[in-house]
Amino acid sequence: MNAIPLERVNWCGDKAMYKTTIDDGYAVSVTSLRIEQDTVTLYESMQSHSEIIPDDNFDCGYDSISEYSSWWIFTYDGKTLKLIDQKTAG
């Protein structure tokens, strides 16, 4: 989550978001921060193989078993960030 520069988070009313999608030639990863009112969600995943790896050819060593998504949901009361849920799939 160090990949989220807080100074780059943009607001629209009571909502804010920052999201990066990176394809490093092996896999596509996503990291995001989303704020809606008093709820803060951090999200991280490795979603799929790189676009340079054909769907029917995994000779580049990609293993889909390493795909996952994790997210953490917090509430913020103006002073304290409190973890209320965490989930992982994959």
Contacts in CASP RR format, 6 or more apart in sequence:
PFRMAT RR
TARGET T0000
AUTHOR 0000-0000-0000
METHOD contacts of the structure
MODEL  1
MNAIPLERVNWCGDKAMYKTTIDDGYAVSVTSLRIEQDTVTLYESMQSHS
EIIPDDNFDCGYDSISEYSSWWIFTYDGKTLKLIDQKTAG
1 31 0 8 1.000
1 33 0 8 1.000
1 42 0 8 1.000
1 44 0 8 1.000
3 20 0 8 1.000
3 31 0 8 1.000
4 18 0 8 1.000
4 20 0 8 1.000
4 31 0 8 1.000
4 32 0 8 1.000
4 33 0 8 1.000
4 42 0 8 1.000
5 18 0 8 1.000
6 18 0 8 1.000
8 18 0 8 1.000
9 16 0 8 1.000
9 17 0 8 1.000
9 18 0 8 1.000
9 33 0 8 1.000
9 35 0 8 1.000
10 16 0 8 1.000
10 17 0 8 1.000
10 18 0 8 1.000
14 36 0 8 1.000
14 37 0 8 1.000
15 34 0 8 1.000
15 35 0 8 1.000
15 36 0 8 1.000
15 37 0 8 1.000
16 33 0 8 1.000
16 34 0 8 1.000
16 35 0 8 1.000
17 32 0 8 1.000
17 33 0 8 1.000
17 34 0 8 1.000
17 35 0 8 1.000
18 32 0 8 1.000
18 33 0 8 1.000
19 30 0 8 1.000
19 31 0 8 1.000
19 32 0 8 1.000
19 33 0 8 1.000
19 34 0 8 1.000
20 30 0 8 1.000
20 31 0 8 1.000
20 32 0 8 1.000
21 28 0 8 1.000
21 29 0 8 1.000
21 30 0 8 1.000
22 28 0 8 1.000
22 29 0 8 1.000
22 30 0 8 1.000
22 31 0 8 1.000
23 50 0 8 1.000
23 51 0 8 1.000
24 50 0 8 1.000
25 50 0 8 1.000
25 51 0 8 1.000
25 52 0 8 1.000
25 53 0 8 1.000
26 49 0 8 1.000
26 50 0 8 1.000
26 53 0 8 1.000
26 60 0 8 1.000
26 62 0 8 1.000
27 46 0 8 1.000
27 47 0 8 1.000
27 48 0 8 1.000
27 49 0 8 1.000
27 50 0 8 1.000
27 62 0 8 1.000
27 66 0 8 1.000
27 67 0 8 1.000
28 46 0 8 1.000
28 47 0 8 1.000
28 48 0 8 1.000
28 49 0 8 1.000
28 50 0 8 1.000
28 51 0 8 1.000
29 44 0 8 1.000
29 45 0 8 1.000
29 46 0 8 1.000
29 47 0 8 1.000
30 43 0 8 1.000
30 44 0 8 1.000
30 45 0 8 1.000
30 47 0 8 1.000
31 43 0 8 1.000
31 44 0 8 1.000
32 41 0 8 1.000
32 42 0 8 1.000
32 43 0 8 1.000
32 44 0 8 1.000
33 40 0 8 1.000
33 41 0 8 1.000
33 42 0 8 1.000
33 43 0 8 1.000
34 40 0 8 1.000
34 41 0 8 1.000
34 43 0 8 1.000
35 41 0 8 1.000
35 76 0 8 1.000
38 75 0 8 1.000
38 76 0 8 1.000
38 77 0 8 1.000
38 78 0 8 1.000
39 73 0 8 1.000
39 74 0 8 1.000
39 75 0 8 1.000
39 76 0 8 1.000
40 73 0 8 1.000
40 74 0 8 1.000
40 75 0 8 1.000
40 76 0 8 1.000
40 81 0 8 1.000
41 71 0 8 1.000
41 72 0 8 1.000
41 73 0 8 1.000
41 74 0 8 1.000
42 71 0 8 1.000
42 72 0 8 1.000
42 74 0 8 1.000
43 69 0 8 1.000
43 70 0 8 1.000
43 71 0 8 1.000
44 69 0 8 1.000
44 70 0 8 1.000
44 71 0 8 1.000
45 67 0 8 1.000
45 68 0 8 1.000
45 69 0 8 1.000
45 70 0 8 1.000
46 66 0 8 1.000
46 67 0 8 1.000
46 68 0 8 1.000
47 67 0 8 1.000
47 69 0 8 1.000
48 64 0 8 1.000
48 67 0 8 1.000
49 58 0 8 1.000
49 60 0 8 1.000
49 62 0 8 1.000
49 64 0 8 1.000
50 60 0 8 1.000
50 62 0 8 1.000
52 60 0 8 1.000
53 60 0 8 1.000
53 62 0 8 1.000
67 90 0 8 1.000
68 88 0 8 1.000
68 89 0 8 1.000
68 90 0 8 1.000
69 88 0 8 1.000
69 89 0 8 1.000
69 90 0 8 1.000
70 86 0 8 1.000
70 87 0 8 1.000
70 88 0 8 1.000
70 89 0 8 1.000
71 86 0 8 1.000
71 87 0 8 1.000
72 83 0 8 1.000
72 85 0 8 1.000
72 86 0 8 1.000
73 83 0 8 1.000
73 84 0 8 1.000
73 85 0 8 1.000
73 86 0 8 1.000
74 81 0 8 1.000
74 82 0 8 1.000
74 83 0 8 1.000
74 84 0 8 1.000
75 81 0 8 1.000
75 82 0 8 1.000
75 84 0 8 1.000
76 82 0 8 1.000
END
